Structures are given as C-alpha cells and as structure tokens.
Amino acid sequence: MNNIKPLLKRVGAYVIDLFLVLIISSLLSSIPFLNANKEAYQKTYEEYEKEYNKYTDYLKLLEESYKDKSITEEEYSKLAESTEYQEIIAAEYEDNQISKDEYTEIVKNVNNKFDQIANDYIYILNKKGVSNSIITIVCTLLYFGILQYFLKGQTIGKKIIKLQVVSASDKKINIFNYLLRSLIVNDVLLNTISIIFLVFATKSIYTSANNIISMIISLVEALIIFLVLTREDRRGLHDLLFNTKVISTELSKEKNIEKETIELKTKPKKKIIDAEYTEGNK
C-alpha cells in the first residue's frame, strides 16, 4: 500500500492536468483559423456514428431473429435489406435455414466487416484531425514544460495534490529538462512521430507504424509505473533520463520544520551563554 500511494497521487495529479489540457486544446480547436478541418471532421464523425448505429441495430435484429434457433424467410428478408451485411447473411442462408455454427459465423463476419468500416473512418478522422492533434501536442508541451518551469516544478494538478518536480541532484533544472521530460511521460515524442507517418506515409504504412507506436507507448507507460512502484526514490524512466524526481511538498515542509526546530533548540542556548558572558564582564 505504501508503494501504491505515491503512484496514486501522481496519477491523480496527471488526470487533473490532462483534463485541463484537453479543455484548453478543445477550445483552441474550435477556432476555425487554427482548425480549418473542424466542420469536415464533424461531418465524417457523424457519418461514422450512423454506420456504428447500423451495425449495432443489425446485431440486435440478428439476435432477435435467431432467438428461437431459426430464421424465417420473413426475418431473412429484413436482415437482407442491409447493403453492408447482405452478402454475409445470404452466404449462410442458401438452404433456407441457419444452424448454430452458421449463426456464430455470421456474427463473426459482421463484426469483421464493421471493423473494416470503422478502420477506414478512423483513418479519415485522423487525417482530418491532424490540426487538432498538433494543437493538443503544443498545449501539452506548453503546460507540462513551460508552465511547470515557471511554477517551479508544479502544475495545477500537482499543486492540488501537493507534489513538485525537483532536481534529483545539486544541478538546477532548466526549462529543457521539463520539455524533454514531457516528451517521454506525456507521449509527445511518439505521438509526434505517429502524426508524421499519418501526414506523409500511405495508409498501410501509417497503420503498421501506428500499431508499433501504440505498443511502444504501452511499454513505456508500463515501465514508468514499474519503476515508480519499485524504486525507493519513486523515479520513473522520464525522471532518470532528465535528472528529476517528484516529491511531496507536505513532506518537504515537515522536513524544513524539523530542521528549523533543531536549529531553534541550539540557538537559544548559545544566546544564553553569550548573555551570561556579557553580564559577567559588566
């Protein structure tokens, strides 16, 4: 539990910060000058929602039709009205009946068909959402890099949770430490590489590259969590690379109070001795 608590505090601060970054980037993305493809993106997204609704409605109709372990000609006619999935149901209904295995195969093929449709829409949405992605990346760098530097190692989330990024050694943290740290912990570097593939590569190359990048992001995040949980100093990969660590400002204040208390206990004695020495001279 003692190992998990520091991680939970850092996750809590990150969730607050991420929420704020998303709000800011969403507001900026709503400005036509900064996001010229906003309307086109919204239109495509609405088309995708319609396709998704068709898919879910078709699965419900299919399930309802096969509830009695058979599909009548009337039920088949309704299922065959869907142009997207017509061939799938027709291929299994050649003998005017559907067995359990055939029904399972239909559901699997319908899911696979929708996956293809969804992947096409996601690719188009990603292409039309490049400006939005760039805005989000810039906001992330400004928030976790620039703002955190000027707030002396704290973001709004860290202030609320009472955490602070400080140097892991005597060396002073400069603005580049925070920016470079953000490249790793906030996935800025890998997401930027993904955008480059999206803009300049073909769909197949981008899809393959994005799958690999997603895997790397998952591995990096898992490594960060593992290091924070297992290391005594709670330093993640990004902290080790850029000479930082995250501390609790509450604990830091307690240590300062203890230090000041010790100093106060010794200083009065010295003053009393000095005072007695002065009185004796008089």
C-alpha positions as CSV (number, residue, x, y, z in Angstrom):
1,M,0.0,0.0,0.0
2,N,2.9,2.4,0.8
3,N,4.3,1.7,-2.7
4,I,1.0,2.4,-4.4
5,K,0.1,5.6,-2.6
6,P,2.8,7.8,-4.3
7,L,1.8,6.4,-7.7
8,L,-1.9,7.1,-7.0
9,K,-1.1,10.7,-6.0
10,R,0.9,11.2,-9.2
11,V,-1.9,9.6,-11.3
12,G,-4.4,11.9,-9.6
13,A,-2.4,15.0,-10.4
14,Y,-1.9,13.8,-14.0
15,V,-5.6,13.2,-14.5
16,I,-6.4,16.7,-13.4
17,D,-3.7,18.1,-15.6
18,L,-4.8,16.0,-18.6
19,F,-8.4,17.2,-18.2
20,L,-7.2,20.8,-18.2
21,V,-5.0,20.3,-21.3
22,L,-7.9,18.7,-23.1
23,I,-10.3,21.5,-22.3
24,I,-7.7,24.1,-23.5
25,S,-6.9,22.2,-26.7
26,S,-10.6,21.7,-27.4
27,L,-11.3,25.4,-27.0
28,L,-8.4,26.2,-29.4
29,S,-9.5,23.6,-31.9
30,S,-12.9,25.2,-32.1
31,I,-11.3,28.3,-33.6
32,P,-11.7,28.0,-37.5
33,F,-8.4,29.8,-38.0
34,L,-6.5,27.1,-36.1
35,N,-8.5,24.2,-37.2
36,A,-9.8,24.6,-40.8
37,N,-11.0,21.0,-41.0
38,K,-13.3,21.2,-38.0
39,E,-16.5,21.0,-39.9
40,A,-15.3,18.3,-42.3
41,Y,-14.1,16.3,-39.2
42,Q,-17.5,16.7,-37.5
43,K,-19.4,15.6,-40.7
44,T,-17.2,12.5,-41.1
45,Y,-17.7,11.7,-37.4
46,E,-21.5,11.9,-37.8
47,E,-21.3,9.5,-40.7
48,Y,-19.2,7.1,-38.6
49,E,-21.9,7.3,-35.8
50,K,-24.6,6.3,-38.4
51,E,-22.5,3.3,-39.5
52,Y,-22.0,2.3,-35.9
53,N,-25.7,2.6,-35.2
54,K,-26.5,0.5,-38.3
55,Y,-24.0,-2.1,-37.1
56,T,-25.5,-2.3,-33.5
57,D,-29.0,-2.4,-34.8
58,Y,-28.2,-5.2,-37.2
59,L,-26.7,-7.3,-34.4
60,K,-29.8,-6.7,-32.3
61,L,-32.0,-7.7,-35.3
62,L,-29.9,-10.8,-35.9
63,E,-30.0,-11.8,-32.3
64,E,-33.8,-11.3,-32.1
65,S,-34.3,-13.2,-35.3
66,Y,-32.3,-16.2,-34.1
67,K,-33.8,-16.2,-30.6
68,D,-35.9,-19.3,-31.5
69,K,-32.8,-21.0,-33.0
70,S,-34.1,-20.4,-36.6
71,I,-34.5,-17.6,-39.1
72,T,-37.7,-17.5,-41.1
73,E,-37.9,-16.2,-44.7
74,E,-39.6,-13.0,-43.4
75,E,-36.8,-12.5,-40.9
76,Y,-34.2,-13.2,-43.5
77,S,-35.8,-10.6,-45.8
78,K,-35.4,-7.9,-43.1
79,L,-31.8,-8.9,-42.5
80,A,-31.0,-8.9,-46.2
81,E,-32.1,-5.3,-46.5
82,S,-28.8,-4.1,-45.1
83,T,-26.5,-3.5,-48.0
84,E,-23.4,-3.6,-45.8
85,Y,-24.1,-7.1,-44.4
86,Q,-26.4,-8.6,-47.2
87,E,-23.7,-10.9,-48.7
88,I,-22.8,-12.3,-45.2
89,I,-26.3,-13.4,-44.4
90,A,-27.0,-14.6,-47.9
91,A,-24.0,-16.9,-47.9
92,E,-25.2,-18.8,-44.9
93,Y,-28.9,-18.9,-45.8
94,E,-28.6,-20.9,-49.0
95,D,-30.6,-23.9,-47.6
96,N,-33.2,-21.5,-46.0
97,Q,-32.1,-22.3,-42.5
98,I,-29.3,-21.2,-40.1
99,S,-27.6,-23.6,-37.8
100,K,-25.8,-22.6,-34.6
101,D,-22.4,-22.7,-36.3
102,E,-23.7,-20.6,-39.2
103,Y,-25.1,-18.1,-36.8
104,T,-21.8,-17.8,-35.0
105,E,-20.0,-17.4,-38.3
106,I,-22.4,-14.7,-39.4
107,V,-21.8,-12.7,-36.1
108,K,-18.1,-13.1,-36.6
109,N,-18.2,-11.9,-40.2
110,V,-20.5,-9.0,-39.3
111,N,-18.0,-7.9,-36.6
112,N,-15.1,-8.2,-39.0
113,K,-16.9,-6.2,-41.7
114,F,-17.7,-3.4,-39.3
115,D,-14.0,-3.4,-38.1
116,Q,-13.0,-2.7,-41.7
117,I,-15.6,0.1,-42.0
118,A,-14.5,1.5,-38.6
119,N,-10.8,1.4,-39.5
120,D,-11.5,3.3,-42.7
121,Y,-13.4,6.0,-40.8
122,I,-10.8,6.2,-38.1
123,Y,-8.1,6.8,-40.7
124,I,-10.1,9.5,-42.3
125,L,-10.9,11.1,-39.0
126,N,-7.2,11.0,-38.0
127,K,-6.2,12.7,-41.3
128,K,-8.8,15.4,-40.9
129,G,-7.9,15.8,-37.2
130,V,-4.2,16.5,-37.7
131,S,-4.6,20.1,-36.8
132,N,-6.4,19.1,-33.6
133,S,-3.6,16.6,-32.7
134,I,-0.9,19.3,-33.3
135,I,-2.8,21.7,-31.1
136,T,-3.1,19.1,-28.3
137,I,0.7,18.3,-28.5
138,V,1.6,22.0,-28.4
139,C,-0.7,22.6,-25.4
140,T,0.8,19.6,-23.7
141,L,4.3,20.9,-24.1
142,L,3.4,24.4,-23.0
143,Y,1.5,23.1,-20.0
144,F,3.9,20.4,-18.7
145,G,7.1,22.1,-20.0
146,I,6.8,25.9,-19.9
147,L,4.1,26.4,-17.3
148,Q,5.7,23.8,-15.0
149,Y,9.0,25.5,-15.3
150,F,7.6,28.9,-14.3
151,L,5.6,27.4,-11.4
152,K,8.8,25.9,-10.1
153,G,8.1,22.3,-10.8
154,Q,4.4,22.3,-10.3
155,T,1.3,22.1,-12.5
156,I,-2.2,22.9,-11.3
157,G,-2.8,19.2,-10.7
158,K,0.5,18.9,-8.7
159,K,-0.4,22.0,-6.7
160,I,-3.8,20.5,-5.7
161,I,-2.3,17.1,-4.9
162,K,0.8,18.8,-3.3
163,L,3.5,17.4,-5.5
164,Q,6.5,19.0,-7.1
165,V,9.1,18.1,-9.7
166,V,12.6,18.9,-8.4
167,S,16.2,18.1,-9.3
168,A,17.5,14.7,-8.4
169,S,20.9,16.2,-7.7
170,D,22.5,19.5,-7.0
171,K,22.2,20.6,-10.6
172,K,19.5,23.1,-11.3
173,I,16.6,22.1,-13.5
174,N,16.3,24.2,-16.6
175,I,13.3,24.6,-19.0
176,F,14.7,22.0,-21.3
177,N,14.6,19.4,-18.6
178,Y,10.8,19.9,-18.3
179,L,10.3,20.0,-22.0
180,L,12.3,16.8,-22.6
181,R,10.7,15.1,-19.6
182,S,7.3,15.9,-21.2
183,L,8.3,14.3,-24.5
184,I,8.5,10.9,-22.7
185,V,6.0,11.0,-19.8
186,N,3.2,12.7,-21.9
187,D,3.9,10.6,-25.0
188,V,4.6,13.8,-27.0
189,L,7.6,12.3,-28.9
190,L,5.8,9.1,-30.0
191,N,2.6,10.9,-30.9
192,T,4.5,13.4,-33.0
193,I,6.2,10.5,-34.9
194,S,2.7,9.0,-35.4
195,I,1.4,12.3,-36.9
196,I,4.4,12.4,-39.3
197,F,3.6,8.9,-40.6
198,L,-0.1,10.0,-40.9
199,V,0.7,13.0,-43.0
200,F,3.5,11.7,-45.2
201,A,3.0,7.9,-45.4
202,T,0.4,5.7,-47.1
203,K,-2.5,4.3,-45.2
204,S,-1.0,0.8,-44.9
205,I,2.4,2.1,-43.7
206,Y,0.8,4.5,-41.3
207,T,-1.5,1.7,-39.9
208,S,1.5,-0.6,-39.3
209,A,3.7,2.2,-37.8
210,N,0.8,3.4,-35.6
211,N,0.3,-0.1,-34.2
212,I,4.0,-0.3,-33.4
213,I,4.0,3.1,-31.8
214,S,0.9,2.2,-29.7
215,M,2.8,-0.8,-28.4
216,I,5.9,1.2,-27.6
217,I,3.7,3.8,-25.7
218,S,2.1,1.0,-23.7
219,L,5.6,-0.5,-22.9
220,V,7.0,3.0,-21.9
221,E,4.0,3.7,-19.6
222,A,4.3,0.2,-18.0
223,L,8.0,0.8,-17.4
224,I,7.3,4.2,-15.8
225,I,4.7,2.6,-13.5
226,F,7.0,-0.3,-12.6
227,L,9.9,2.0,-11.8
228,V,7.8,4.3,-9.7
229,L,6.4,1.3,-7.7
230,T,9.7,-0.5,-7.2
231,R,12.4,2.2,-6.9
232,E,13.0,3.7,-3.4
233,D,13.2,7.2,-4.8
234,R,10.0,6.7,-6.9
235,R,11.7,7.9,-10.1
236,G,10.2,6.9,-13.4
237,L,12.0,6.5,-16.7
238,H,11.5,10.2,-17.6
239,D,13.0,11.2,-14.2
240,L,16.0,9.0,-14.7
241,L,16.7,10.4,-18.2
242,F,16.3,14.0,-17.3
243,N,17.6,14.3,-13.7
244,T,14.3,14.9,-11.9
245,K,12.2,13.4,-9.2
246,V,8.7,14.0,-7.8
247,I,8.4,14.9,-4.1
248,S,5.5,15.6,-1.7
249,T,5.5,19.3,-0.8
250,E,3.9,18.3,2.5
251,L,6.8,16.0,3.5
252,S,9.2,18.7,2.3
253,K,7.6,21.2,4.6
254,E,7.7,18.8,7.5
255,K,11.4,18.2,7.0
256,N,12.0,22.0,6.9
257,I,10.0,22.4,10.1
258,E,12.1,19.7,11.8
259,K,15.3,21.3,10.6
260,E,14.2,24.7,11.9
261,T,13.1,23.2,15.2
262,I,16.6,21.6,15.7
263,E,18.2,25.0,14.9
264,L,16.0,26.8,17.3
265,K,16.8,24.3,20.1
266,T,20.6,25.0,19.7
267,K,20.5,28.8,19.0
268,P,18.8,29.9,22.3
269,K,21.5,28.0,24.4
270,K,24.2,29.9,22.6
271,K,22.4,33.2,23.2
272,I,22.1,32.5,26.9
273,I,25.7,31.6,27.2
274,D,26.6,34.8,25.4
275,A,24.3,36.8,27.6
276,E,25.8,35.4,30.8
277,Y,29.3,36.1,29.5
278,T,28.3,39.7,28.8
279,E,26.8,40.1,32.3
280,G,29.9,38.7,33.9
281,N,32.1,41.3,32.1
282,K,29.9,44.1,33.4
